Amino acid sequence: MSINQSGWRPEMSAANDGGSAPTFTGNKALMLEEPLLFEIGGDRTGVDLAEPPKVASRLGGLERNRPIGLPGLTEPETVRHYTRLSRQNYAIDLGLFPLGSCTMKHNPRLNEKIARLPGFADIHPLQPQDTVQGAYALIHLVGEWLVKLTGMKAVAMSPKAGAHGELCGLLAIRSALEARGDARRVILVPESAHGTNPATAAFCGYAVEDIPATAEGRVDLEALKARLGPDVAGVMITNPNTCGLFERDMIAICEAVHAAGGLVYCDGANFNAIVGRVRPGDLGIDAMHINLHKTFSTPHGGGGPGAGPVVFSEALAPFAPLPFVEKQDGQYLLVEEENAEEHHASTFGRMVAFHGQMGMFTRAASYMLSHGADGLRQVAEDAVLNANYVLRSLDDVLDAPFGPSGPCMHEALFSDEGLAEGFTTLDIAKGLIDEGYHPMTMYFPLVVHGSMLIEPTETESKAALDQFIGALRSLAEKAKAGDPALKAAPIHAPRRRLDETLAARKPVLVYKDPPVAEAAE
Ligand SMILES: *Cc1c(COP(=O)(O)O)cnc(C)c1O
C-alpha cells in the first residue's frame, strides 16, 4: 500500500467520485477526503528522542516481538487528521437538526461562558464542603427550579441521563412497593414508548406489557384500566407522547393506576413542549426525569454528557437516592448518608459516585436564569408553534396520520403512506443528507408505518424552517413520483449508502493489518 505524507492514496480519487467528475486527490473543493489514522500513520513522531542506551532485557521471553501497531504522526499531521474529520461532522451549530424526540435546540454561548468560570469548572467533588458552597448553591437552585416547574415534591440531581433517570424512578417505585410488602412484578408501557422505557423496566426485573394506542395516537385508557390489577407495579408514560401528542387522559390514567395500588412514572424527555404551561405534579405523576440536555439546552449528541434529574411526588420522595444538597441555617450541605432519626431513612441508596453532572447543572442554571419563568413558557409555546408550522406546511405531500385529529405538540409525525412502490422513509432521510440536513428520526415511534418524526424546536427562525420544509417537500415529491435518482442518495456525502444495520450489528472495532506492521516485515 503506498502512503504519502498527507495520507493520500491513489484509490481515493476513484473511490469517492460522488457522482460527478473525480478529482485527482479525491477531495471535493474544500471538503477533504481523510483516511483512517492507522492508514496514514507510520513511524513518525511529534518529537525527536535520542536513541536510549542499550540495557539488558529483564523480560525473559516476554519481549514484544513485533511492532505495537500504533500509528505515528507528526503534530501537524495529527492536527489535520482530526480537523478534517471534524469538518465531516454535522452539528446543531451548522444547521437545523430535525431529530424528533431529541430536542436539538441551540446551546446558548452564555451557558458555556458560565460553565467555564473557575469556581464551577475547576473544583473537585471531594473538596471540603465549606470551599464549594457556591457550587452546592447552584445545584440547589437548579433543583428548586425543577421542583417548581414540575409541581413535584423532591428532586434527585444525580442521574446522568434520561435513561439513568428512568432507572432512578423505577428503583424508587420498587422501594416504595417493597416498603409496603407488595411484590408487584409488571410494568405497563404504551406501544409508542421510547425504547429506553421497556429496557429500564426489564433491567429492574419487571415483566413489561404493552398498552395499545388508540387510532388517535394516545394511550387507550379503557385497555389500560382493563389490565390494571394487584400484579401491576406501575406504568411508564411519556407526555407529551412520542407521536407528538399530549396525553389528555393523564389525570384519569394516574387516578386509575393509583386506585389499583400502582405508581406512575412519566418519561419527561418531551418536557420542552409544556415547560411553564403544565405542571406534571398536578396530573398525578409520581416520578419523572427531565433531560437537562434537551429542555434546558445543555449540549448532547456527541457534544457532551447529559443530565437526567428526577422529580418525585410526596409518595415517592422518601425513597429518592442520595446524595441531596440541602440548605440548613444559611449553609448548603451535601447529605450523603441515610440517617435513621432525621431524614432519607428510606432512600434506595446511591446511583453515582459523586453529585451528578456539574457542567450540565451550570449550563441549565444559566439557561433558566437568562430565560426566566416567562421565557421558559415562551420556549414551550414557540416549540409547539414551529412543529405545527412544519406539520401544516407538509401535510399535503406527506401523510400525517394524526394530523386530522388536531394540532401537534413539539414534533410533527409523518408516515410513508403514499410513497411510490419501492420508495421508503430511508430514501427521504438519505436525500436530506444531500440537502445538507441531518435526517429526522425515522421508523420511530413504531405505531406508525415508516415514521418520520420531526422536532424543529423553538430556536429555528421562520426562514430556516421554510428552507427545511422546501427541501423535504422536494424529496417527498421525488419519493411519490418514484424518481430513481433519490434511490442513489446521498451522492454528495463523503460516503454513499452504508449498510447501517450491519454496522450496528457487527461493528468492526479493531483495525486489522496496520501498515506499520507490514512495513516492519
Ligand atoms: C431522549 C429520550 C430518552 C432518553 O434520554 P437519554 O438522556 O438519551 O438517556 C427517553 N425517552 C424519550 C422520549 C426521549 O426522547
The ligand as a Gaussian input file, in Angstrom:
#p B3LYP/6-31G(d) Opt

LIG

0 1
 C      -34.127000      11.155000      24.803000
 C      -35.216000      10.335000      25.344000
 C      -34.981000       9.393000      26.360000
 C      -33.606000       9.016000      26.869000
 O      -32.819000      10.063000      27.292000
 P      -31.215000       9.905000      27.326000
 O      -30.739000      11.125000      28.001000
 O      -30.789000       9.796000      25.898000
 O      -30.904000       8.642000      28.084000
 C      -36.072000       8.725000      26.885000
 N      -37.314000       8.935000      26.414000
 C      -37.572000       9.811000      25.420000
 C      -38.988000      10.011000      24.955000
 C      -36.534000      10.529000      24.842000
 O      -36.778000      11.394000      23.858000

